[in-house]
Structure formats: C-alpha cells, structure tokens
Amino acid sequence: MDVWRFEAIGTVWEIETARPLTAGEREAIGETVEDFDHIWSRFRDDSLVTALAAEPQEVPTPPDAVAMLDLYRALSDATGGAVQPLVGDSLVARGYDAGYSLQDHGARPAPRDWTELLAWDDGALELFAPALVDVGAIGKGRLVDVVHDLLGALGHVEHLVDAGGDLRRRGGPVRVGLEHPFDATRAIGVAVVTDAALCGSAVNRRAWPGLHGGLHHVLDARTGEPVRTIAATWAIAGEAMLADAAATALFFDGGAEFAAQFGVEWVRMTTAGVVEWSAGSRMEVFA
C-alpha cells in the first residue's frame, strides 16, 4: 500500500491506497479538505461559521450542512441537549479558542434553544442570534467520509483514510489498537475494521489546566463543564460521521441508546478505569 501523510484541520492525515495517488488526485483531496475547513472551522477568521458568529444572517446552505445538522438534532435529542452545535462559545470560554489561549474564564452553558436559533434546509442556513457554531462532535468524521467517497470516485477501490485516529476503511480488515487514555504506551483492546469506520475520543488528547481542575474538549453543552465520568470512547459504524457522533454521545447519558438506535458498536472506559461495551461488540477488550 502507498501512504500519503499530510497535516490539515489541526491533525495528521494518512491515506493508504493500493496505487500511488497522482499529483492531481492529491490536489483534489487537498482542495476538498480546504473547502470544508473554510466553511466549518471556528479556528479561522475567514470561515463561514466565524462570519456568522460576528453577523448572524441567512446564507445558502453549505455542502454537508443538512447531513451534519440533522444528525446533531438526533444527538441533542438522545443526550438531553448535552451534545449540540452551538457549543462553540462554551469552548472559547474555557480557553479552547481560535488562538489556543487555554485561559479558563469559567463555565458558559450553550443556548438550550439552539434549534430555534439555527435553521437549515436544502436551500438556506440561518443563524438568528450571535453564536459560534462548532461541529467538532462529528465534523472530522464527516470530512473523512467525504475524502473516502472522493477516493472511490477517483477509482481507488481499496483504501484507508485516517485523520488523527478517526478512520474509514474500504477493503479487507485492518487491526487498530484502542489506546489506553491514561497510558499512551498501552492498548485496552483491538478493533478489526473491514469496510467500515472507527472513531474514538478521549479526555487526555486535548487537555489543559483550569480554574477549578483539569479541562478538556468534551464539554456538556448544558453546563459548559467538562465530562468527569468517561475517559475514552470508541465506535464502529458504516460511516465515519456516525461513528464520530456515537463516540461523542457515549460520554453522556443517552449515548448507548443513540448507538443502539443507529446500529453502532462501541467500547468505552470510565475515569474509574471500568471498561464497558455494547451487546454484540466485536472489538476485543483485554482483561
């Protein structure tokens, strides 16, 4: 397999293909990633979501908006509002801002009525009040799917797209270790991924000190506080966006029900070190 590594959207990508990507194919992938980032990144001052936060308005519906926001509605319903896309200002308040200041200014709950502040359909996307959209719960998974589909359209029958550990495989099985959230040199298990996607999330990956204890990127949108009970999650689904969504939902009450609703298999570890998994999960967990 040929491997192409590059950095984009704040992480390292690896794309494995049976035949080497041509220069034109690499350019097409790069443009696809850049276009997505230019719309959805809250870390860019020239992105659409940054512009909407500064001046709420109606704009033509961007690609991916309906698919992602429809899934966010399901996530919000399943978790009682803990996961939703107007959590951007909550993350900024805790220091996870565009400049990565990591300066904690205290908890800021996200708007509970987010579906009244943000409207979308196939024609238009509209924000009715100042708010910062953050699609971090599912956005990277969605982009992995977009790149995966592009590779298929370019004739790459067998490939692997890996964006910082969120991956989608087309072809035969690949084994992926489930990294221990408290010791990166260890794995708590192994997942075998065949024609599917695997996404994970952990509280140790994006973490920093706070005013009242350690902070990380998984916030409860209802309170603006970081999750304290779950340390890491992994989910396997047919698409990376769905696996990404389930991996986020599993930090909260209702996450297991969300996964069951969409046929997602999962493993998670609590901050007490207890490992849990879904009924019928094929991921191997070490004793």
C-alpha positions as a LaTeX table, in Angstrom:
\begin{tabular}{lrrr}
\hline
Residue & $x$ (\AA) & $y$ (\AA) & $z$ (\AA) \\
\hline
Met1 & 0.00 & 0.00 & 0.00 \\
Asp2 & 1.16 & 3.54 & $-0.79$ \\
Val3 & 0.91 & 6.01 & 2.13 \\
Trp4 & 0.44 & 9.78 & 1.83 \\
Arg5 & 0.82 & 11.81 & 5.02 \\
Phe6 & $-0.11$ & 15.46 & 5.42 \\
Glu7 & $-1.37$ & 17.91 & 8.03 \\
Ala8 & $-4.79$ & 19.54 & 7.81 \\
Ile9 & $-7.54$ & 20.77 & 10.16 \\
Gly10 & $-5.13$ & 20.55 & 13.09 \\
Thr11 & $-4.27$ & 16.87 & 12.77 \\
Val12 & $-2.11$ & 14.45 & 10.80 \\
Trp13 & $-3.78$ & 12.55 & 7.97 \\
Glu14 & $-2.67$ & 9.26 & 6.46 \\
Ile15 & $-4.22$ & 7.99 & 3.25 \\
Glu16 & $-3.29$ & 4.48 & 2.15 \\
Thr17 & $-4.06$ & 3.38 & $-1.41$ \\
Ala18 & $-3.22$ & 0.30 & $-3.46$ \\
Arg19 & $-1.69$ & 2.50 & $-6.16$ \\
Pro20 & 0.05 & 5.83 & $-5.53$ \\
Leu21 & $-2.06$ & 8.95 & $-5.71$ \\
Thr22 & $-1.27$ & 11.17 & $-8.66$ \\
Ala23 & $-0.38$ & 14.82 & $-8.17$ \\
Gly24 & $-3.82$ & 15.77 & $-9.47$ \\
Glu25 & $-5.56$ & 13.42 & $-7.05$ \\
Arg26 & $-3.61$ & 14.83 & $-4.13$ \\
Glu27 & $-4.56$ & 18.32 & $-5.22$ \\
Ala28 & $-8.24$ & 17.36 & $-5.43$ \\
Ile29 & $-8.13$ & 15.90 & $-1.92$ \\
Gly30 & $-6.34$ & 18.96 & $-0.59$ \\
Glu31 & $-8.92$ & 21.28 & $-2.13$ \\
Thr32 & $-11.76$ & 19.21 & $-0.67$ \\
Val33 & $-10.29$ & 19.40 & 2.83 \\
Glu34 & $-9.60$ & 23.14 & 2.46 \\
Asp35 & $-13.15$ & 23.85 & 1.28 \\
Phe36 & $-14.62$ & 22.02 & 4.29 \\
Asp37 & $-12.28$ & 23.83 & 6.68 \\
His38 & $-13.06$ & 27.21 & 5.10 \\
Ile39 & $-16.73$ & 26.68 & 5.92 \\
Trp40 & $-16.74$ & 24.92 & 9.28 \\
Ser41 & $-13.54$ & 25.83 & 11.17 \\
Arg42 & $-14.10$ & 28.12 & 14.14 \\
Phe43 & $-10.31$ & 28.47 & 14.38 \\
Arg44 & $-10.16$ & 30.57 & 11.18 \\
Asp45 & $-11.09$ & 34.23 & 10.96 \\
Asp46 & $-12.14$ & 33.77 & 7.32 \\
Ser47 & $-14.51$ & 30.82 & 7.81 \\
Leu48 & $-18.27$ & 30.86 & 7.34 \\
Val49 & $-19.01$ & 29.96 & 10.97 \\
Thr50 & $-16.78$ & 32.79 & 12.19 \\
Ala51 & $-18.59$ & 35.22 & 9.89 \\
Leu52 & $-21.99$ & 34.00 & 11.12 \\
Ala53 & $-20.94$ & 34.46 & 14.75 \\
Ala54 & $-20.00$ & 38.07 & 14.00 \\
Glu55 & $-23.09$ & 38.79 & 11.90 \\
Pro56 & $-25.99$ & 36.35 & 12.18 \\
Gln57 & $-27.63$ & 36.03 & 8.77 \\
Glu58 & $-29.07$ & 33.72 & 6.15 \\
Val59 & $-26.68$ & 32.10 & 3.68 \\
Pro60 & $-27.02$ & 29.42 & 1.00 \\
Thr61 & $-26.82$ & 26.00 & 2.61 \\
Pro62 & $-23.20$ & 24.80 & 2.52 \\
Pro63 & $-22.37$ & 21.24 & 1.48 \\
Asp64 & $-22.64$ & 18.80 & 4.40 \\
Ala65 & $-24.78$ & 21.17 & 6.48 \\
Val66 & $-28.06$ & 19.26 & 6.27 \\
Ala67 & $-26.45$ & 15.86 & 6.92 \\
Met68 & $-24.47$ & 17.13 & 9.91 \\
Leu69 & $-27.15$ & 19.29 & 11.49 \\
Asp70 & $-29.84$ & 16.63 & 11.09 \\
Leu71 & $-27.53$ & 14.24 & 12.95 \\
Tyr72 & $-26.87$ & 16.90 & 15.60 \\
Arg73 & $-30.61$ & 17.09 & 16.19 \\
Ala74 & $-30.65$ & 13.35 & 16.86 \\
Leu75 & $-27.60$ & 13.68 & 19.13 \\
Ser76 & $-29.19$ & 16.50 & 21.09 \\
Asp77 & $-32.43$ & 14.58 & 21.49 \\
Ala78 & $-30.61$ & 11.45 & 22.68 \\
Thr79 & $-28.37$ & 13.23 & 25.20 \\
Gly80 & $-30.90$ & 15.69 & 26.56 \\
Gly81 & $-29.10$ & 18.63 & 24.95 \\
Ala82 & $-25.61$ & 17.71 & 26.15 \\
Val83 & $-24.33$ & 17.49 & 22.56 \\
Gln84 & $-25.28$ & 20.29 & 20.16 \\
Pro85 & $-23.60$ & 22.56 & 17.58 \\
Leu86 & $-23.81$ & 25.93 & 19.36 \\
Val87 & $-21.25$ & 24.88 & 21.97 \\
Gly88 & $-18.50$ & 26.97 & 20.35 \\
Asp89 & $-18.73$ & 29.89 & 22.78 \\
Ser90 & $-18.67$ & 27.44 & 25.71 \\
Leu91 & $-15.38$ & 26.01 & 24.44 \\
Val92 & $-13.95$ & 29.50 & 23.90 \\
Ala93 & $-14.87$ & 30.47 & 27.48 \\
Arg94 & $-12.83$ & 27.53 & 28.80 \\
Gly95 & $-9.78$ & 28.53 & 26.72 \\
Tyr96 & $-10.22$ & 26.30 & 23.67 \\
Asp97 & $-10.37$ & 29.30 & 21.36 \\
Ala98 & $-9.02$ & 30.21 & 17.94 \\
Gly99 & $-5.67$ & 31.20 & 19.43 \\
Tyr100 & $-5.49$ & 28.17 & 21.76 \\
Ser101 & $-5.03$ & 30.55 & 24.70 \\
Leu102 & $-6.06$ & 27.80 & 27.19 \\
Gln103 & $-7.15$ & 30.58 & 29.55 \\
Asp104 & $-10.16$ & 29.45 & 31.54 \\
His105 & $-12.84$ & 32.12 & 32.01 \\
Gly106 & $-15.36$ & 29.81 & 33.62 \\
Ala107 & $-18.33$ & 27.76 & 32.52 \\
Arg108 & $-20.68$ & 29.15 & 29.89 \\
Pro109 & $-23.66$ & 26.98 & 29.01 \\
Ala110 & $-24.64$ & 26.81 & 25.35 \\
Pro111 & $-28.11$ & 28.03 & 24.29 \\
Arg112 & $-30.66$ & 25.39 & 25.20 \\
Asp113 & $-32.98$ & 26.55 & 22.42 \\
Trp114 & $-30.36$ & 26.01 & 19.72 \\
Thr115 & $-32.86$ & 24.66 & 17.18 \\
Glu116 & $-34.72$ & 27.98 & 17.42 \\
Leu117 & $-31.52$ & 29.97 & 16.86 \\
Leu118 & $-30.21$ & 27.88 & 13.96 \\
Ala119 & $-32.35$ & 26.87 & 10.99 \\
Trp120 & $-31.39$ & 24.83 & 7.95 \\
Asp121 & $-32.85$ & 23.11 & 4.92 \\
Asp122 & $-31.68$ & 22.29 & 1.42 \\
Gly123 & $-31.84$ & 25.95 & 0.40 \\
Ala124 & $-30.66$ & 28.10 & 3.29 \\
Leu125 & $-28.79$ & 28.08 & 6.59 \\
Glu126 & $-29.72$ & 30.85 & 9.01 \\
Leu127 & $-28.44$ & 31.93 & 12.41 \\
Phe128 & $-30.83$ & 34.27 & 14.23 \\
Ala129 & $-28.60$ & 35.45 & 17.10 \\
Pro130 & $-24.85$ & 35.69 & 17.75 \\
Ala131 & $-23.47$ & 32.21 & 18.42 \\
Leu132 & $-20.42$ & 30.23 & 17.40 \\
Val133 & $-21.17$ & 27.00 & 15.55 \\
Asp134 & $-18.84$ & 24.14 & 16.43 \\
Val135 & $-19.19$ & 20.84 & 14.56 \\
Gly136 & $-16.34$ & 19.18 & 16.45 \\
Ala137 & $-18.51$ & 16.28 & 17.62 \\
Ile138 & $-18.97$ & 14.97 & 14.08 \\
Gly139 & $-17.16$ & 17.25 & 11.63 \\
Lys140 & $-13.91$ & 15.33 & 11.30 \\
Gly141 & $-15.82$ & 12.13 & 10.73 \\
Arg142 & $-17.89$ & 13.82 & 8.04 \\
Leu143 & $-14.73$ & 15.03 & 6.29 \\
Val144 & $-13.24$ & 11.52 & 6.45 \\
Asp145 & $-16.37$ & 10.28 & 4.69 \\
Val146 & $-16.11$ & 13.00 & 2.04 \\
Val147 & $-12.47$ & 12.10 & 1.30 \\
His148 & $-13.34$ & 8.39 & 1.34 \\
Asp149 & $-16.06$ & 8.95 & $-1.25$ \\
Leu150 & $-13.73$ & 11.08 & $-3.38$ \\
Leu151 & $-11.13$ & 8.31 & $-3.43$ \\
Gly152 & $-13.78$ & 5.87 & $-4.60$ \\
Ala153 & $-14.82$ & 8.26 & $-7.36$ \\
Leu154 & $-11.16$ & 8.50 & $-8.41$ \\
Gly155 & $-11.05$ & 4.74 & $-8.86$ \\
His156 & $-9.29$ & 3.70 & $-5.63$ \\
Val157 & $-11.19$ & 0.51 & $-4.87$ \\
Glu158 & $-9.20$ & $-0.29$ & $-1.71$ \\
His159 & $-8.05$ & 2.47 & 0.64 \\
Leu160 & $-7.81$ & 3.73 & 4.20 \\
Val161 & $-8.44$ & 7.31 & 5.30 \\
Asp162 & $-7.11$ & 8.09 & 8.78 \\
Ala163 & $-7.48$ & 11.60 & 10.22 \\
Gly164 & $-5.75$ & 11.58 & 13.58 \\
Gly165 & $-7.25$ & 8.24 & 14.55 \\
Asp166 & $-10.71$ & 8.73 & 13.06 \\
Leu167 & $-10.64$ & 6.40 & 10.10 \\
Arg168 & $-12.66$ & 4.74 & 7.39 \\
Arg169 & $-11.60$ & 1.62 & 5.56 \\
Arg170 & $-12.67$ & 0.36 & 2.16 \\
Gly171 & $-11.39$ & $-3.16$ & 1.68 \\
Gly172 & $-10.09$ & $-6.02$ & 3.81 \\
Pro173 & $-9.57$ & $-6.00$ & 7.57 \\
Val174 & $-7.18$ & $-3.70$ & 9.43 \\
Arg175 & $-6.38$ & $-4.06$ & 13.13 \\
Val176 & $-6.45$ & $-0.91$ & 15.25 \\
Gly177 & $-5.33$ & $-0.66$ & 18.86 \\
Leu178 & $-7.59$ & 1.08 & 21.38 \\
Glu179 & $-5.15$ & 3.41 & 23.15 \\
His180 & $-5.35$ & 3.49 & 26.94 \\
Pro181 & $-6.43$ & 7.04 & 27.89 \\
Phe182 & $-4.10$ & 7.11 & 30.90 \\
Asp183 & $-1.06$ & 5.46 & 29.26 \\
Ala184 & $-0.41$ & 6.03 & 25.56 \\
Thr185 & 2.09 & 3.15 & 25.51 \\
Arg186 & $-0.69$ & 0.63 & 26.22 \\
Ala187 & $-3.86$ & $-0.53$ & 24.50 \\
Ile188 & $-7.03$ & $-1.70$ & 26.24 \\
Gly189 & $-8.11$ & $-3.70$ & 23.22 \\
Val190 & $-8.15$ & $-4.11$ & 19.44 \\
Ala191 & $-10.74$ & $-3.35$ & 16.79 \\
Val192 & $-10.80$ & $-5.05$ & 13.40 \\
Val193 & $-12.25$ & $-2.71$ & 10.77 \\
Thr194 & $-13.49$ & $-4.01$ & 7.41 \\
Asp195 & $-15.44$ & $-1.78$ & 5.02 \\
Ala196 & $-16.40$ & 0.42 & 7.96 \\
Ala197 & $-15.32$ & 3.38 & 10.09 \\
Leu198 & $-13.78$ & 3.62 & 13.55 \\
Cys199 & $-13.73$ & 6.84 & 15.56 \\
Gly200 & $-12.59$ & 7.48 & 19.10 \\
Ser201 & $-12.37$ & 10.30 & 21.61 \\
Ala202 & $-10.52$ & 10.71 & 24.89 \\
Val203 & $-10.19$ & 13.36 & 27.55 \\
Asn204 & $-6.39$ & 13.21 & 27.57 \\
Arg205 & $-5.84$ & 14.32 & 23.96 \\
Arg206 & $-6.89$ & 17.98 & 24.23 \\
Ala207 & $-6.50$ & 18.83 & 27.90 \\
Trp208 & $-5.22$ & 21.83 & 29.86 \\
Pro209 & $-5.35$ & 23.28 & 33.40 \\
Gly210 & $-8.44$ & 25.19 & 34.52 \\
Leu211 & $-9.54$ & 27.41 & 37.37 \\
His212 & $-11.12$ & 24.51 & 39.25 \\
Gly213 & $-9.32$ & 21.45 & 37.90 \\
Gly214 & $-8.29$ & 19.97 & 34.60 \\
Leu215 & $-10.16$ & 20.87 & 31.44 \\
His216 & $-10.62$ & 19.06 & 28.12 \\
His217 & $-12.56$ & 19.44 & 24.89 \\
Val218 & $-15.58$ & 17.28 & 25.78 \\
Leu219 & $-17.98$ & 19.74 & 27.39 \\
Asp220 & $-21.57$ & 19.23 & 28.47 \\
Ala221 & $-23.30$ & 21.94 & 26.45 \\
Arg222 & $-25.97$ & 22.32 & 29.17 \\
Thr223 & $-23.44$ & 23.40 & 31.78 \\
Gly224 & $-20.23$ & 24.33 & 29.97 \\
Glu225 & $-18.40$ & 21.90 & 32.25 \\
Pro226 & $-16.12$ & 19.07 & 31.10 \\
Val227 & $-17.25$ & 15.47 & 31.41 \\
Arg228 & $-15.78$ & 13.81 & 34.50 \\
Thr229 & $-17.14$ & 10.25 & 34.36 \\
Ile230 & $-15.98$ & 8.89 & 30.97 \\
Ala231 & $-12.32$ & 8.87 & 29.88 \\
Ala232 & $-12.40$ & 7.42 & 26.36 \\
Thr233 & $-14.81$ & 6.04 & 23.77 \\
Trp234 & $-14.55$ & 4.10 & 20.50 \\
Ala235 & $-17.31$ & 3.43 & 17.99 \\
Ile236 & $-17.59$ & 1.44 & 14.74 \\
Ala237 & $-20.21$ & 2.28 & 12.13 \\
Gly238 & $-20.68$ & 2.16 & 8.39 \\
Glu239 & $-19.79$ & 5.86 & 8.08 \\
Ala240 & $-17.23$ & 7.91 & 9.98 \\
Met241 & $-19.66$ & 10.75 & 10.71 \\
Leu242 & $-21.95$ & 8.33 & 12.55 \\
Ala243 & $-19.05$ & 6.67 & 14.37 \\
Asp244 & $-17.78$ & 10.13 & 15.38 \\
Ala245 & $-21.22$ & 11.12 & 16.60 \\
Ala246 & $-21.61$ & 7.96 & 18.67 \\
Ala247 & $-18.12$ & 8.33 & 20.15 \\
Thr248 & $-19.15$ & 11.77 & 21.42 \\
Ala249 & $-22.59$ & 10.72 & 22.59 \\
Leu250 & $-21.08$ & 7.89 & 24.67 \\
Phe251 & $-19.64$ & 10.43 & 27.10 \\
Phe252 & $-23.19$ & 11.22 & 28.21 \\
Asp253 & $-26.39$ & 9.59 & 29.42 \\
Gly254 & $-28.31$ & 8.51 & 26.34 \\
Gly255 & $-25.18$ & 7.75 & 24.34 \\
Ala256 & $-25.60$ & 3.99 & 24.48 \\
Glu257 & $-29.21$ & 4.34 & 23.36 \\
Phe258 & $-28.12$ & 6.59 & 20.47 \\
Ala259 & $-25.58$ & 3.97 & 19.39 \\
Ala260 & $-28.16$ & 1.18 & 19.59 \\
Gln261 & $-30.64$ & 3.24 & 17.55 \\
Phe262 & $-28.14$ & 3.55 & 14.71 \\
Gly263 & $-26.58$ & 0.09 & 14.97 \\
Val264 & $-23.19$ & 1.31 & 16.21 \\
Glu265 & $-20.91$ & $-0.99$ & 18.20 \\
Trp266 & $-18.79$ & 0.59 & 20.90 \\
Val267 & $-16.35$ & 0.37 & 23.80 \\
Arg268 & $-15.74$ & 2.99 & 26.48 \\
Met269 & $-13.67$ & 3.40 & 29.62 \\
Thr270 & $-14.80$ & 5.33 & 32.66 \\
Thr271 & $-12.48$ & 7.63 & 34.59 \\
Ala272 & $-12.51$ & 4.95 & 37.30 \\
Gly273 & $-10.93$ & 2.52 & 34.83 \\
Val274 & $-14.02$ & 0.39 & 34.19 \\
Val275 & $-14.41$ & $-0.80$ & 30.58 \\
Glu276 & $-17.89$ & $-1.14$ & 29.10 \\
Trp277 & $-19.02$ & $-2.31$ & 25.67 \\
Ser278 & $-22.14$ & $-2.75$ & 23.58 \\
Ala279 & $-24.00$ & $-6.01$ & 23.25 \\
Gly280 & $-22.60$ & $-7.90$ & 20.30 \\
Ser281 & $-19.49$ & $-5.75$ & 20.03 \\
Arg282 & $-16.75$ & $-7.50$ & 18.06 \\
Met283 & $-13.96$ & $-5.34$ & 19.45 \\
Glu284 & $-11.54$ & $-7.33$ & 21.56 \\
Val285 & $-11.06$ & $-5.96$ & 25.07 \\
Phe286 & $-8.07$ & $-7.13$ & 27.08 \\
Ala287 & $-8.73$ & $-8.41$ & 30.58 \\
\hline
\end{tabular}
